[in-house]
Amino acid sequence: MKATGKRWTHLALYLGLVWAAGALVVPRAYRIGFGRGLGIDVDRLPAIAIGAAAMVGVLAVGVAPVGHVVRPCRTPGGRLGWAVTVFVGGTVGLAAGVGAWRSGALHVGGPAQRAALCGVPYALVAALFIAGVTVRLISGVAVLGVVAYGTAVTHKSQQEKEMRGLMASTSLARQELLLPDPPAGYRVDEGNGDLAADGFRVHYVPYAPSTAGGGRPDVAFMVSRGAGRDGGGIIEATRTLGGGAAEIVLWEHRDGTRLTVTARGPGGPADRDELHRMLRTARPASDAEVLRVLRRPAA
């Protein structure tokens, strides 16, 4: 259907009413239900429920003057279903935006600007109901972009906060938390690493059998404070343990730290080339890598 000036006016009114509902109702409901934090107090659940019902009601009633703009809003039942959908979708987008704002990645100005932005995700979701592939595509991309960005920066902020807490317990600097590439046939033993006052430890477990037959030795990597001559090369020491097991230790000094690789246990011999490669490839680990090493995957 060809768009007319009257239709565009109705569309603007339709989206404007949805935006106004979000900008006026949601900030007040947020303050009542959540106060100064994101944690939900059980005593405030009734207030949160009332706020959600108020937003749905305002949407369902407020869209009535332009209900013919979108097909679902042409009947009372359709308007209610539309209002619930817009409320849920807009709230998801708003939650992602709030997470980005609280992480410091998004600067939105004062209370008036924040209130105005509260209505945006609801208007974007409402635009998905407007007939026309272009409008729906733009709105869908915008909604997904808001959710993806907010989720990503919130997750990164949580990781950085957790890392700051962990770094308080070690003498190492953040850039000294190094991680080498696993030796061939091994992977990082997630959750069994350690960050203590004396260093950062990473364990590796085999996922492939030894080509020489038998088991594979246990392999560990450690970064610790250690005085030594930088650039002195890799030093290697071997000793025999009880039961026919052997232990190979390689270390080198780098920028005031000592990097150590240890392989011990019965079975096939450790691949020295792979152990040397671990020291050569040790590089600063990302927050996600450090946290994966230190905590169990299910945590």
C-alpha positions as CSV (number, residue, x, y, z in Angstrom):
1,M,0.0,0.0,0.0
2,K,1.4,3.4,-1.0
3,A,2.4,5.4,2.0
4,T,0.5,8.7,2.3
5,G,1.2,11.8,4.5
6,K,-1.6,10.7,6.7
7,R,-0.2,7.2,7.2
8,W,3.2,8.6,8.1
9,T,1.6,10.9,10.6
10,H,-0.1,7.9,12.2
11,L,3.1,5.9,12.2
12,A,4.9,8.8,13.9
13,L,2.1,9.0,16.5
14,Y,2.2,5.3,17.0
15,L,5.9,5.1,17.7
16,G,5.8,8.4,19.7
17,L,3.2,7.0,22.0
18,V,5.2,3.9,22.6
19,W,8.3,5.8,23.3
20,A,6.5,8.2,25.7
21,A,5.1,5.2,27.6
22,G,8.6,3.8,28.1
23,A,10.1,7.2,29.0
24,L,7.4,8.0,31.5
25,V,6.5,4.7,33.1
26,V,9.6,2.6,33.1
27,P,12.0,5.0,35.1
28,R,9.4,5.3,37.9
29,A,8.8,1.6,38.0
30,Y,12.5,1.0,38.0
31,R,13.1,3.3,41.0
32,I,10.3,1.7,42.9
33,G,11.2,-1.9,42.2
34,F,15.0,-1.8,42.2
35,G,15.9,1.3,44.2
36,R,19.6,1.9,43.8
37,G,20.7,-1.6,42.7
38,L,19.8,-4.3,40.3
39,G,19.1,-6.9,42.9
40,I,15.4,-7.7,43.4
41,D,14.1,-7.4,47.0
42,V,11.3,-9.9,47.6
43,D,9.3,-7.2,49.4
44,R,9.3,-5.2,46.2
45,L,8.1,-7.9,43.9
46,P,4.5,-6.6,44.2
47,A,5.7,-3.1,43.2
48,I,7.6,-4.6,40.2
49,A,4.5,-6.5,39.1
50,I,2.4,-3.4,39.4
51,G,4.9,-1.4,37.3
52,A,5.0,-4.1,34.6
53,A,1.2,-4.2,34.6
54,A,1.0,-0.5,34.4
55,M,3.4,-0.4,31.4
56,V,1.4,-3.1,29.6
57,G,-1.8,-1.2,30.3
58,V,-0.5,2.1,29.1
59,L,0.7,0.5,25.9
60,A,-2.6,-1.3,25.3
61,V,-4.6,1.8,25.9
62,G,-2.3,4.4,24.5
63,V,-2.0,2.7,21.1
64,A,-5.8,2.7,20.6
65,P,-5.9,6.0,18.6
66,V,-3.7,4.6,15.9
67,G,-4.6,0.9,16.3
68,H,-5.3,0.6,12.6
69,V,-1.6,1.3,11.8
70,V,-0.6,-2.3,12.8
71,R,-2.8,-5.3,12.3
72,P,-2.5,-6.9,15.7
73,C,-3.8,-3.7,17.4
74,R,-7.2,-3.7,15.6
75,T,-8.9,-5.7,18.3
76,P,-8.8,-5.5,22.1
77,G,-7.2,-8.9,22.5
78,G,-4.7,-8.1,19.8
79,R,-3.7,-4.9,21.5
80,L,-3.1,-6.7,24.7
81,G,-1.0,-9.4,23.1
82,W,0.9,-6.7,21.2
83,A,1.5,-4.7,24.4
84,V,2.9,-7.7,26.3
85,T,5.2,-8.5,23.4
86,V,6.5,-4.9,23.2
87,F,6.9,-4.8,26.9
88,V,8.9,-8.0,27.1
89,G,11.1,-7.2,24.1
90,G,11.7,-3.6,25.1
91,T,12.6,-4.6,28.6
92,V,15.2,-7.1,27.3
93,G,16.7,-4.3,25.2
94,L,16.5,-1.9,28.1
95,A,18.2,-4.4,30.5
96,A,21.1,-4.7,28.0
97,G,21.4,-0.9,27.9
98,V,21.3,-0.5,31.6
99,G,24.1,-3.1,31.9
100,A,26.2,-1.1,29.5
101,W,25.5,2.1,31.3
102,R,26.4,0.7,34.8
103,S,29.6,-0.8,33.3
104,G,30.7,2.7,32.3
105,A,30.8,1.8,28.6
106,L,27.7,4.0,27.8
107,H,27.4,7.6,28.8
108,V,23.8,8.9,28.7
109,G,23.8,12.2,30.6
110,G,21.5,13.2,33.4
111,P,18.1,11.8,34.6
112,A,16.1,13.4,31.8
113,Q,18.3,11.9,29.1
114,R,18.2,8.5,30.7
115,A,14.4,8.6,31.0
116,A,14.2,9.6,27.3
117,L,16.4,6.7,26.3
118,C,14.2,4.3,28.3
119,G,11.5,4.6,25.7
120,V,13.8,3.8,22.7
121,P,13.9,0.0,23.0
122,Y,10.1,-0.2,23.3
123,A,9.7,2.0,20.2
124,L,12.1,-0.2,18.3
125,V,10.3,-3.4,19.2
126,A,7.0,-1.7,18.3
127,A,8.4,-0.8,14.9
128,L,8.8,-4.5,14.1
129,F,5.0,-4.7,13.8
130,I,4.8,-2.0,11.1
131,A,4.1,-3.4,7.6
132,G,7.2,-3.1,5.4
133,V,10.3,-5.2,5.1
134,T,12.7,-2.2,5.3
135,V,11.2,-0.8,8.5
136,R,11.2,-4.2,10.2
137,L,14.7,-5.0,9.1
138,I,16.1,-1.7,10.4
139,S,14.2,-2.1,13.7
140,G,15.3,-5.8,14.1
141,V,18.9,-5.0,13.5
142,A,18.8,-2.1,15.9
143,V,17.2,-4.2,18.6
144,L,19.7,-7.0,18.2
145,G,22.5,-4.6,18.1
146,V,21.4,-3.0,21.4
147,V,21.1,-6.4,23.1
148,A,24.4,-7.7,21.7
149,Y,26.4,-4.6,22.6
150,G,24.9,-4.3,26.1
151,T,25.4,-7.9,26.9
152,A,29.0,-7.9,25.6
153,V,30.1,-4.8,27.5
154,T,28.3,-5.9,30.7
155,H,30.1,-9.3,30.5
156,K,33.4,-7.6,30.0
157,S,32.8,-5.3,32.9
158,Q,32.0,-8.2,35.2
159,Q,35.2,-10.0,34.0
160,E,37.3,-6.8,34.7
161,K,35.8,-6.5,38.2
162,E,36.5,-10.1,39.0
163,M,40.1,-9.8,37.8
164,R,40.6,-6.7,40.0
165,G,39.6,-8.8,43.0
166,L,41.9,-11.6,42.0
167,M,44.9,-9.4,41.4
168,A,44.7,-8.2,45.0
169,S,46.0,-11.6,46.2
170,T,49.2,-11.8,44.0
171,S,52.5,-10.0,43.8
172,L,52.4,-10.3,40.0
173,A,51.3,-7.4,37.8
174,R,48.3,-7.9,35.4
175,Q,50.6,-8.0,32.3
176,E,52.7,-10.7,34.0
177,L,49.9,-13.3,33.9
178,L,51.3,-15.2,30.9
179,L,49.8,-18.2,29.2
180,P,51.6,-20.4,26.7
181,D,50.1,-22.5,23.9
182,P,49.3,-26.0,25.1
183,P,51.7,-28.7,24.1
184,A,50.6,-31.0,21.3
185,G,47.9,-33.4,22.5
186,Y,47.1,-31.3,25.6
187,R,44.5,-28.7,26.6
188,V,44.2,-26.3,29.5
189,D,42.8,-28.0,32.6
190,E,40.1,-25.4,33.2
191,G,39.3,-24.7,36.8
192,N,42.4,-26.3,38.3
193,G,44.8,-23.4,37.9
194,D,45.8,-21.1,40.7
195,L,46.6,-17.4,41.3
196,A,48.4,-17.0,44.6
197,A,50.8,-14.6,46.2
198,D,53.8,-16.5,44.8
199,G,52.6,-17.0,41.2
200,F,50.2,-18.0,38.5
201,R,49.9,-21.7,37.8
202,V,48.2,-23.5,34.9
203,H,47.8,-27.2,34.5
204,Y,47.4,-29.1,31.2
205,V,45.7,-32.4,30.6
206,P,46.1,-34.8,27.6
207,Y,43.2,-35.3,25.3
208,A,45.0,-37.6,22.8
209,P,47.0,-40.8,23.6
210,S,50.8,-40.8,23.3
211,T,52.1,-41.9,19.9
212,A,54.8,-43.8,21.8
213,G,52.3,-45.8,23.8
214,G,51.5,-45.6,27.5
215,G,50.3,-42.5,29.3
216,R,51.3,-38.9,29.0
217,P,53.1,-37.0,31.8
218,D,51.4,-34.2,33.8
219,V,52.3,-30.8,32.4
220,A,52.2,-27.5,34.4
221,F,53.3,-23.9,33.7
222,M,54.0,-21.3,36.3
223,V,54.9,-17.6,36.4
224,S,56.5,-16.4,39.5
225,R,58.8,-13.6,40.8
226,G,62.4,-14.6,40.2
227,A,65.7,-12.8,40.0
228,G,67.7,-13.9,37.1
229,R,69.4,-12.7,33.9
230,D,66.9,-11.9,31.2
231,G,67.7,-13.4,27.8
232,G,69.9,-16.1,29.3
233,G,68.0,-18.8,27.4
234,I,66.1,-21.8,28.6
235,I,67.6,-24.0,31.3
236,E,66.6,-27.6,31.6
237,A,66.9,-30.1,34.5
238,T,65.9,-33.8,34.6
239,R,65.5,-36.1,37.6
240,T,64.3,-39.6,38.2
241,L,61.4,-40.1,40.6
242,G,60.2,-43.2,42.4
243,G,58.5,-45.9,40.4
244,G,60.4,-45.2,37.2
245,A,58.8,-41.8,36.7
246,A,60.8,-38.9,35.5
247,E,60.5,-35.1,35.9
248,I,61.6,-32.5,33.4
249,V,61.8,-28.9,34.4
250,L,62.5,-26.0,32.0
251,W,62.7,-22.4,33.0
252,E,63.8,-19.0,31.8
253,H,63.7,-15.5,33.2
254,R,61.8,-12.7,31.5
255,D,61.4,-9.1,32.7
256,G,61.8,-9.9,36.4
257,T,59.7,-13.1,36.3
258,R,60.6,-16.7,36.1
259,L,58.6,-18.9,33.7
260,T,58.7,-22.6,34.5
261,V,57.4,-25.6,32.7
262,T,57.2,-29.0,34.5
263,A,56.4,-32.4,33.1
264,R,56.4,-35.4,35.4
265,G,54.9,-38.8,35.6
266,P,55.3,-42.4,34.3
267,G,54.6,-43.4,30.8
268,G,56.0,-42.0,27.5
269,P,58.7,-39.4,27.6
270,A,57.8,-35.7,27.5
271,D,58.3,-34.0,24.2
272,R,61.0,-31.5,24.9
273,D,60.4,-29.5,21.8
274,E,56.8,-29.0,22.8
275,L,58.0,-27.9,26.3
276,H,60.4,-25.4,24.8
277,R,57.7,-24.1,22.6
278,M,55.5,-23.4,25.6
279,L,58.1,-21.1,27.0
280,R,58.7,-19.4,23.7
281,T,54.9,-18.8,23.1
282,A,54.0,-17.5,26.6
283,R,52.2,-14.3,26.2
284,P,49.8,-12.1,28.3
285,A,46.5,-13.9,28.9
286,S,43.2,-12.2,28.4
287,D,40.7,-11.8,31.3
288,A,38.5,-14.5,29.8
289,E,41.5,-16.9,29.6
290,V,42.7,-16.3,33.1
291,L,39.2,-16.8,34.5
292,R,38.8,-20.0,32.5
293,V,42.0,-21.3,34.0
294,L,41.0,-20.4,37.6
295,R,37.4,-21.4,37.8
296,R,35.5,-24.6,36.8
297,P,33.6,-24.2,33.5
298,A,30.3,-24.8,35.3
299,A,30.8,-22.0,37.8
